[in-house]
Amino acid sequence: MFKNILVPVDIAEVEISKHAIERAVAFANNSGGSVRLIYVRSILPVTFMEFVPPDFDSEQQADCEKKLAEVAATVPLPKDRVSSVVHMGSVYNEVLEEADRMKADLIVVGSHRPAMSTYLLGSNASTIVRHATCSVLVVRENGDT
């Protein structure tokens, strides 16, 4: 049974994560488990730092946390079984570290339909699949696994 489920979410493309969240909720309902959403912010290159205001980082963090909380609020589980977290760094590293921290049983990853540039999976999804210490389910945009 999968009780601790992690779902990476791109708040810029929530639709891709929609089916992954639905699958995660189904697993959580069957096991009485919980779902944790994670969004990973990109690191801004140092060369841009002189062009952003001093509070840029904290404002971006707060904005991302708010947007992810809005997504979490739509997850049809009791509120005590849904959580969200925003980290900064590389997507696959942060997702894998969060999975280890929370002792995830399952990571449910949404993925684009394959194209020539991402033949089987996107680079983040494929790296998560290869390096995760728990089970990983990849859900395509149309809900197929």
VEXNUFI-105800 format. One record per residue: residue number from 1; residue in three letters; x, y, z of N, C-alpha, C in turn. Coordinates in steps of 0.1 Angstrom, whole numbers, padded with zeros to 4 digits. Layout:
REM residues N
(NUM, ala, (X, Y, Z), (X, Y, Z), (X, Y, Z))
...
***
This chain:
REM residues 145
(1, met, (0008, -0012, 0000), (0000, 0000, 0000), (0009, 0013, 0000))
(2, phe, (0005, 0022, -0007), (0012, 0035, -0008), (0005, 0045, 0001))
(3, lys, (0012, 0049, 0012), (0006, 0058, 0022), (0012, 0072, 0022))
(4, asn, (0024, 0073, 0018), (0031, 0086, 0017), (0034, 0089, 0002))
(5, ile, (0027, 0098, -0004), (0027, 0100, -0018), (0032, 0114, -0021))
(6, leu, (0042, 0115, -0030), (0047, 0128, -0034), (0044, 0131, -0048))
(7, val, (0039, 0143, -0051), (0035, 0147, -0065), (0042, 0160, -0068))
(8, pro, (0052, 0159, -0077), (0058, 0172, -0082), (0048, 0179, -0091))
(9, val, (0047, 0192, -0089), (0037, 0201, -0096), (0045, 0212, -0102))
(10, asp, (0042, 0215, -0114), (0048, 0227, -0121), (0036, 0238, -0120))
(11, ile, (0037, 0248, -0112), (0026, 0257, -0110), (0024, 0265, -0123))
(12, ala, (0033, 0265, -0132), (0031, 0272, -0145), (0023, 0263, -0155))
(13, glu, (0023, 0250, -0152), (0016, 0240, -0161), (0008, 0230, -0152))
(14, val, (-0001, 0235, -0144), (-0008, 0227, -0135), (-0016, 0216, -0142))
(15, glu, (-0021, 0218, -0154), (-0028, 0208, -0161), (-0021, 0195, -0163))
(16, ile, (-0008, 0196, -0164), (0001, 0183, -0166), (0000, 0175, -0153))
(17, ser, (0000, 0182, -0142), (-0001, 0175, -0129), (-0014, 0170, -0125))
(18, lys, (-0025, 0175, -0131), (-0038, 0172, -0128), (-0041, 0157, -0127))
(19, his, (-0037, 0150, -0137), (-0039, 0136, -0137), (-0031, 0128, -0127))
(20, ala, (-0018, 0133, -0125), (-0010, 0127, -0115), (-0016, 0129, -0101))
(21, ile, (-0021, 0141, -0098), (-0028, 0143, -0086), (-0040, 0134, -0084))
(22, glu, (-0048, 0132, -0095), (-0059, 0123, -0094), (-0055, 0109, -0090))
(23, arg, (-0044, 0104, -0097), (-0039, 0091, -0094), (-0034, 0090, -0079))
(24, ala, (-0027, 0100, -0075), (-0022, 0100, -0061), (-0033, 0100, -0051))
(25, val, (-0044, 0108, -0054), (-0056, 0108, -0045), (-0062, 0094, -0044))
(26, ala, (-0063, 0087, -0056), (-0069, 0074, -0056), (-0061, 0064, -0047))
(27, phe, (-0048, 0065, -0048), (-0039, 0056, -0040), (-0041, 0060, -0025))
(28, ala, (-0041, 0073, -0022), (-0043, 0077, -0008), (-0056, 0073, -0003))
(29, asn, (-0067, 0074, -0011), (-0080, 0070, -0006), (-0080, 0055, -0003))
(30, asn, (-0074, 0047, -0011), (-0073, 0032, -0009), (-0065, 0029, 0004))
(31, ser, (-0055, 0036, 0007), (-0046, 0033, 0018), (-0048, 0041, 0031))
(32, gly, (-0056, 0051, 0030), (-0057, 0061, 0041), (-0045, 0069, 0042))
(33, gly, (-0038, 0071, 0031), (-0025, 0078, 0031), (-0027, 0093, 0029))
(34, ser, (-0015, 0099, 0027), (-0015, 0114, 0024), (-0007, 0117, 0012))
(35, val, (-0010, 0129, 0007), (-0004, 0134, -0006), (0003, 0147, -0002))
(36, arg, (0015, 0148, -0007), (0023, 0160, -0006), (0027, 0165, -0019))
(37, leu, (0023, 0178, -0022), (0027, 0184, -0035), (0040, 0192, -0033))
(38, ile, (0048, 0191, -0043), (0061, 0198, -0043), (0063, 0206, -0056))
(39, tyr, (0067, 0219, -0054), (0071, 0227, -0065), (0085, 0231, -0063))
(40, val, (0093, 0230, -0074), (0107, 0234, -0073), (0110, 0246, -0081))
(41, arg, (0114, 0257, -0075), (0117, 0269, -0081), (0131, 0268, -0087))
(42, ser, (0133, 0275, -0099), (0146, 0275, -0105), (0155, 0285, -0098))
(43, ile, (0168, 0282, -0099), (0178, 0291, -0093), (0180, 0302, -0104))
(44, leu, (0179, 0314, -0100), (0182, 0325, -0109), (0197, 0327, -0111))
(45, pro, (0202, 0327, -0123), (0216, 0329, -0125), (0222, 0342, -0119))
(46, val, (0234, 0340, -0114), (0240, 0351, -0106), (0241, 0364, -0115))
(47, thr, (0242, 0363, -0128), (0243, 0374, -0136), (0231, 0383, -0136))
(48, phe, (0219, 0377, -0132), (0207, 0385, -0132), (0205, 0392, -0118))
(49, met, (0212, 0388, -0108), (0209, 0392, -0095), (0210, 0407, -0093))
(50, glu, (0219, 0414, -0101), (0219, 0429, -0099), (0207, 0436, -0105))
(51, phe, (0199, 0429, -0113), (0187, 0435, -0119), (0174, 0432, -0112))
(52, val, (0175, 0425, -0101), (0162, 0422, -0093), (0163, 0429, -0080))
(53, pro, (0151, 0432, -0075), (0151, 0439, -0062), (0156, 0430, -0051))
(54, pro, (0160, 0436, -0039), (0166, 0428, -0028), (0156, 0418, -0023))
(55, asp, (0143, 0420, -0023), (0133, 0411, -0017), (0127, 0402, -0028))
(56, phe, (0133, 0401, -0039), (0128, 0393, -0050), (0127, 0378, -0046))
(57, asp, (0137, 0373, -0040), (0137, 0358, -0036), (0125, 0355, -0027))
(58, ser, (0124, 0363, -0016), (0113, 0361, -0006), (0099, 0363, -0012))
(59, glu, (0098, 0373, -0021), (0085, 0375, -0028), (0082, 0363, -0037))
(60, gln, (0091, 0358, -0045), (0089, 0347, -0053), (0085, 0334, -0045))
(61, gln, (0092, 0332, -0034), (0089, 0321, -0026), (0075, 0321, -0021))
(62, ala, (0071, 0333, -0015), (0058, 0335, -0010), (0047, 0333, -0021))
(63, asp, (0050, 0339, -0033), (0040, 0337, -0044), (0039, 0322, -0048))
(64, cys, (0050, 0315, -0049), (0049, 0301, -0053), (0042, 0293, -0042))
(65, glu, (0045, 0296, -0029), (0038, 0289, -0018), (0023, 0291, -0019))
(66, lys, (0019, 0304, -0022), (0004, 0307, -0023), (-0002, 0299, -0035))
(67, lys, (0004, 0299, -0046), (-0001, 0292, -0058), (-0002, 0277, -0056))
(68, leu, (0008, 0272, -0049), (0008, 0257, -0047), (-0003, 0254, -0036))
(69, ala, (-0004, 0262, -0026), (-0015, 0260, -0016), (-0029, 0261, -0023))
(70, glu, (-0030, 0269, -0033), (-0043, 0270, -0040), (-0046, 0256, -0047))
(71, val, (-0035, 0251, -0053), (-0036, 0237, -0060), (-0040, 0227, -0049))
(72, ala, (-0032, 0227, -0038), (-0035, 0218, -0027), (-0049, 0218, -0022))
(73, ala, (-0055, 0230, -0021), (-0068, 0232, -0016), (-0079, 0225, -0025))
(74, thr, (-0075, 0222, -0037), (-0085, 0215, -0046), (-0083, 0200, -0046))
(75, val, (-0073, 0195, -0038), (-0072, 0181, -0037), (-0083, 0175, -0029))
(76, pro, (-0090, 0165, -0034), (-0102, 0160, -0027), (-0098, 0150, -0016))
(77, leu, (-0091, 0154, -0006), (-0088, 0146, 0006), (-0090, 0155, 0018))
(78, pro, (-0091, 0149, 0030), (-0092, 0157, 0042), (-0079, 0166, 0043))
(79, lys, (-0081, 0178, 0048), (-0069, 0188, 0048), (-0057, 0183, 0056))
(80, asp, (-0059, 0174, 0066), (-0048, 0169, 0073), (-0040, 0158, 0066))
(81, arg, (-0045, 0154, 0054), (-0038, 0144, 0046), (-0033, 0150, 0033))
(82, val, (-0032, 0163, 0032), (-0027, 0171, 0020), (-0017, 0181, 0025))
(83, ser, (-0005, 0182, 0019), (0004, 0192, 0023), (0012, 0196, 0011))
(84, ser, (0019, 0207, 0012), (0026, 0212, 0000), (0039, 0219, 0005))
(85, val, (0049, 0219, -0004), (0062, 0225, 0000), (0068, 0230, -0013))
(86, val, (0075, 0241, -0011), (0082, 0248, -0023), (0097, 0248, -0019))
(87, his, (0105, 0243, -0028), (0120, 0243, -0027), (0126, 0250, -0039))
(88, met, (0139, 0253, -0038), (0146, 0259, -0049), (0158, 0250, -0052))
(89, gly, (0160, 0248, -0065), (0171, 0240, -0069), (0168, 0233, -0082))
(90, ser, (0174, 0221, -0084), (0171, 0213, -0096), (0159, 0204, -0093))
(91, val, (0150, 0203, -0102), (0138, 0196, -0100), (0140, 0182, -0094))
(92, tyr, (0147, 0174, -0102), (0149, 0160, -0098), (0156, 0159, -0085))
(93, asn, (0166, 0167, -0082), (0173, 0166, -0069), (0164, 0169, -0057))
(94, glu, (0157, 0180, -0059), (0148, 0184, -0048), (0136, 0174, -0046))
(95, val, (0131, 0169, -0057), (0120, 0159, -0055), (0125, 0146, -0049))
(96, leu, (0137, 0141, -0053), (0142, 0129, -0047), (0146, 0132, -0032))
(97, glu, (0151, 0143, -0029), (0155, 0146, -0015), (0142, 0147, -0006))
(98, glu, (0131, 0153, -0012), (0119, 0155, -0004), (0113, 0141, -0002))
(99, ala, (0114, 0132, -0012), (0108, 0118, -0011), (0116, 0111, 0000))
(100, asp, (0129, 0113, 0001), (0136, 0107, 0012), (0132, 0113, 0025))
(101, arg, (0131, 0126, 0026), (0128, 0133, 0039), (0114, 0128, 0044))
(102, met, (0105, 0127, 0035), (0091, 0123, 0040), (0089, 0108, 0040))
(103, lys, (0099, 0100, 0036), (0098, 0086, 0035), (0087, 0082, 0026))
(104, ala, (0087, 0088, 0014), (0076, 0085, 0004), (0077, 0070, 0000))
(105, asp, (0065, 0065, -0002), (0063, 0051, -0008), (0062, 0052, -0023))
(106, leu, (0057, 0064, -0028), (0054, 0065, -0042), (0056, 0080, -0046))
(107, ile, (0062, 0082, -0058), (0062, 0095, -0064), (0054, 0094, -0077))
(108, val, (0044, 0102, -0078), (0035, 0102, -0090), (0039, 0115, -0098))
(109, val, (0044, 0112, -0110), (0050, 0123, -0118), (0041, 0125, -0131))
(110, gly, (0037, 0137, -0133), (0030, 0140, -0146), (0041, 0142, -0157))
(111, ser, (0037, 0139, -0169), (0047, 0140, -0180), (0040, 0144, -0193))
(112, his, (0047, 0152, -0201), (0042, 0156, -0214), (0041, 0144, -0223))
(113, arg, (0033, 0145, -0233), (0034, 0134, -0243), (0047, 0134, -0250))
(114, pro, (0053, 0123, -0253), (0066, 0123, -0258), (0067, 0129, -0272))
(115, ala, (0078, 0136, -0274), (0081, 0142, -0287), (0095, 0138, -0290))
(116, met, (0100, 0142, -0301), (0114, 0138, -0305), (0124, 0143, -0294))
(117, ser, (0122, 0155, -0289), (0131, 0160, -0279), (0130, 0153, -0265))
(118, thr, (0119, 0147, -0262), (0118, 0140, -0250), (0112, 0126, -0253))
(119, tyr, (0120, 0118, -0260), (0115, 0106, -0266), (0106, 0098, -0257))
(120, leu, (0110, 0094, -0245), (0101, 0086, -0237), (0096, 0094, -0225))
(121, leu, (0104, 0101, -0218), (0100, 0109, -0207), (0107, 0122, -0207))
(122, gly, (0102, 0132, -0200), (0109, 0145, -0199), (0122, 0142, -0191))
(123, ser, (0132, 0150, -0191), (0144, 0148, -0185), (0143, 0147, -0170))
(124, asn, (0134, 0155, -0164), (0132, 0154, -0149), (0125, 0141, -0145))
(125, ala, (0115, 0138, -0153), (0107, 0126, -0150), (0116, 0113, -0151))
(126, ser, (0124, 0113, -0162), (0133, 0101, -0164), (0144, 0100, -0153))
(127, thr, (0149, 0111, -0149), (0159, 0111, -0138), (0153, 0107, -0125))
(128, ile, (0141, 0111, -0122), (0134, 0107, -0110), (0131, 0092, -0110))
(129, val, (0127, 0087, -0122), (0124, 0072, -0123), (0137, 0065, -0121))
(130, arg, (0148, 0069, -0126), (0161, 0062, -0125), (0167, 0062, -0111))
(131, his, (0165, 0073, -0104), (0172, 0074, -0091), (0164, 0074, -0079))
(132, ala, (0151, 0072, -0080), (0142, 0072, -0068), (0144, 0059, -0060))
(133, thr, (0143, 0060, -0047), (0145, 0048, -0039), (0131, 0042, -0035))
(134, cys, (0120, 0048, -0041), (0107, 0043, -0039), (0101, 0041, -0053))
(135, ser, (0089, 0036, -0053), (0082, 0034, -0066), (0078, 0047, -0072))
(136, val, (0078, 0047, -0085), (0075, 0059, -0093), (0064, 0056, -0103))
(137, leu, (0054, 0064, -0104), (0043, 0062, -0114), (0044, 0074, -0123))
(138, val, (0045, 0072, -0136), (0045, 0084, -0145), (0032, 0084, -0152))
(139, val, (0025, 0095, -0152), (0012, 0097, -0157), (0012, 0107, -0169))
(140, arg, (0008, 0103, -0180), (0008, 0112, -0192), (-0003, 0122, -0191))
(141, glu, (-0003, 0133, -0199), (-0012, 0144, -0199), (-0027, 0138, -0200))
(142, asn, (-0029, 0128, -0208), (-0042, 0123, -0210), (-0046, 0113, -0200))
(143, gly, (-0038, 0111, -0189), (-0041, 0102, -0178), (-0036, 0088, -0180))
(144, asp, (-0030, 0085, -0191), (-0024, 0072, -0193), (-0011, 0070, -0185))
(145, thr, (-0008, 0058, -0181), (0004, 0055, -0173), (0014, 0049, -0183))
***
